[in-house]
Amino acid sequence: MTRILLFWAIFISALGCNADAALTEEAAKLLSKMNANIRVALQRSSTQMLEMQMNQSPALAPYKDVMTKFFERYMSYESLRPEMIRMYTDAYTLEELKEINAFYSSKVGKKTLELMPRLVAQSGQIAAAKVEDNLDELRAMIKAESKRLQKSSH
């Protein structure tokens, strides 16, 4: 009886390993399809972080090359890929990943991958322009809140 239970425990765990491997493989396929977009996004993000650091602390300027190498090492697609695969395997089932991969293999999916970075950038520009166009309203709101806070503190 113990041998039968042991056999089933090993068999079931082996099935789980195969399912995990298939899930990981599908997530890796998805990342491979999105590779160019992810690389661009990571590059932009690390560049923005570096620029922000340089603006906040001009004394770091002599170390810009060192910081660039650091960000390239730890914010590169290659260094983040294992965690990104895990992120997708935690978020999606095997069947969902297969469907997503099928979509990105289609003509419309390929077009989506091609256009998405530009559309996201345009969305950000639209949002920034809308905020900028309405900064006077924000200033008025801040001024009104400041007056209210001053009155309530007295």
Buried (B, 14 or more C-beta within 10 A) or exposed (E): EEEEEEEEEEEEEEEEEEEEEBBBBBBBBBBEBBEEBBEEBBBEEBEEEBEEBBEEEEEBEEEEEEBEEEBBEEBBBEEBBEEBBEEBBEEBEBEEBBEBBEBBEEEEBEEBBEEEBEEEEEEEEEEEEEEEEEEEEEEEEEEEEEEEEEEEEE
